[in-house]
Amino acid sequence: MTAAVGTDKPAVRRVVIDEGSAGQRLDNFLLRELKGVPKTHVYRLIRSGEVRVNKGRAQADSRVEIGDEVRIPPVRVPEKTEGPAVPAREFPVVFEDEHLLVIDKPAGVAVHGGSGVSYGVIEALRRARPTAKFLELVHRLDKETSGLLMIAKKRSALVNLQDQLRDRETGKTYAALVWGDWPAKLKVIDVPLVKFVGSDGERWVRPGKDGEEDAKRSISLVKVVQRTAQFSLLDVTIKTGRTHQIRVHLQQAGHPIVGDPKYGDFERNRELARGPAKFDRMFLHARRLQFQHPASGETVACEAPLPPDCARLVDVQP
């Protein structure tokens, strides 16, 4: 990508689209280029015709392609404030080629910075791979959840994989350990979910009712893998990808996930952390992921074994 040399005063910039930005909507491209500029101002620039693509007016939802020249009018971008240094970090690789990367994310690591977290997986990976032209999260995992995470290395792969997720054409299976004896007949949970902000300012999710405004249909398929005296180890395959879906679905069924700090059984979690097992994390692990390769169309199936601390808890060899 090329641009005009900056001066003290904002100047017109002419940016040539490269492979890293090809296929992106114009509004999203500008929001990245003009980080810190209010969204309302960016959209105003597009509507006014001050932003030009190949010398012509363009709509916010227009797609930019390799070689397009985007004229960005003079805009004063807020200076970046120096935050804490992001350490370079690689993560266990399960699959990688020139289009995408699938890693096995450890529990306790956020996927990206924000909401009180200065950096996450994506920022650490970008620091570890300074020559990578493009690295973007395809989807997200909660900070407390371990397991398979997809990162696109090309814009085309990002769009393709996110379309697959949106159309429910991927298979995502999680290992979840819950308290108690899971009912053998409960194999499908079809309970709508509602997101809300609690009095603590935190983001929460609760079961909704059919027809309730903001309630979104959410479906989880449950299979019992193993039973112990205290726990049931489940395979949960999600047919929808709602925020905190598995955590809330299992909790509302009366069997919260072991170690869940938000929707769990706090007293039993505390006892488990202080007991011989010393287990003090949420037992939710994205263990299997299946998708169509964005370039070849071939089926790719990735698996990540249970982390050692989880395996020890259910007496499964890692």
WOBELWO-V743776 format. One record per helix or strand of 2 or more residues. SS is the DSSP state (~ for helix, > for strand). FROM is the first residue (numbers start at 1). TO is the last residue. If there is no record, write none. Layout:
SS;FROM;TO / SS;FROM;TO
//
This chain:
>;13;16 / ~;26;33 / ~;39;48 / >;52;53 / >;56;57 / >;69;72 / >;93;96 / >;100;105 / ~;121;128 / >;136;137 / >;146;152 / ~;155;166 / >;171;179 / >;188;190 / >;193;197 / >;203;207 / >;219;227 / >;231;238 / ~;245;252 / ~;266;274 / >;284;292 / >;299;303 / ~;308;313
//
